[in-house]
Amino acid sequence: MHSVFSRINNSSALLSSCAMGLLAAIAVSSMLLALFEAPLDGGVVNVNSVKVVYGKGRQRKYEHAVVNFEIDADLSPLFNWNTKQLFLYLDAEYTNAKGVQNSVVIWDRIVRRKADAKIHVEGKRAQKYAFKDVTGFRDASATYTLRYNLMPHVGALVYGTAGTTNATVAFPPVINHV
Amino acid sequence: MFTEELKAFRRLGFRHVLLQALNFASVIASGLMIWKGLGLLTNSESPIVVVLSGSMEPAFYRGDLLFLTNPVHERYHTGDITVYKIPGADIPIVHRVLETHDAKYRGPLPAHNQRLLTKGDNNEVNDIELYRGLEYLERKHIVGKVRGFLPYIGYVTIAMNDFPQLKYALLGGLGLLALIQRE
């Protein structure tokens, strides 16, 4: 009845169910908090200029877009007791001449502390990732949106939008180098 | 401490052993049923995965448990964390979507006309080198989208892979307990 085995069994069962209950409570509470929280005050996303140049990809010739953008946003309200990190990314969405709908991340940042959640990015070197298209950017225009992915210590991942360009930004004609 | 267990074992006899073996088998079978049922519900061949590499740090560490879904009619978005498996590669990879390209409606499901490019948060470059000659991922390579997350629980399986003796000890111990317990 009260053997060593049953004692170990009972106490470990109690411990693990307590731990599970606690984790579930944390996950559910932070989800509820996200539901009832006021929507995020819109951040500012501005595109100052876009330049399109030819470039060589791995196998084919591409058109490369070089985007000079500016981001101004305060994401600190998103941080609560269950926030492990915030993954921020600037997403360019456009439809090219072939009718392909594209969505390309050109900048991202991982924010791990509330103190770093006030974001200000601008300048020519801000673009982190190549923005290229085989078909080309002719006659296309893009919307740039700042999105976030809230990653919890435990529980469900949350996605949202923190700001967007108010109008679509047209791609200029290609500059022919040399 | 085992002597009385063995005594009990002798007293209860052959039928009892058979019954316990049946119980053991039914536990394993129901586990398998739950796993496959979850797979059907989430439309993912492997709805729960363990993170094996550090390429998504600091979001996911080795041993974290991820819960996936793969809804048929839903397209993938940039920023989604996917698990994909390239044919010929042994292990599935957990990385974030960097680019999506949706061609015009061609196939039976529009959401499946999608090409994806991924990147690990902790990697400097995108995953093209991991695609084994493919230029983009296609929907058929995707196992699922990460929806939820439980830290470190999956480390047991990594430990069992690293130290096979542990796996056999655990399995043997569980089997023995199932045979000799009396309730």
Interface residues (C-beta under 8 A of the other chain):
Chain A: S3 V4 F5 L23 A27 R58 Q59 K84 Q85 F87 Y89 D91 K98 G99 V100 Q101 N102 S103 V104 V105 I110 R112 Y129 R147 N149 M151 P152 H153 V154 G155 A156 L157 Y159
Chain B: M1 P58 A59 H77 T78 G79 D80 I81 R96 L98 E99 T100 H101 D102 A103 K104 D121 N126 I128 E135 V146 R147 G148 F149 L150 P151
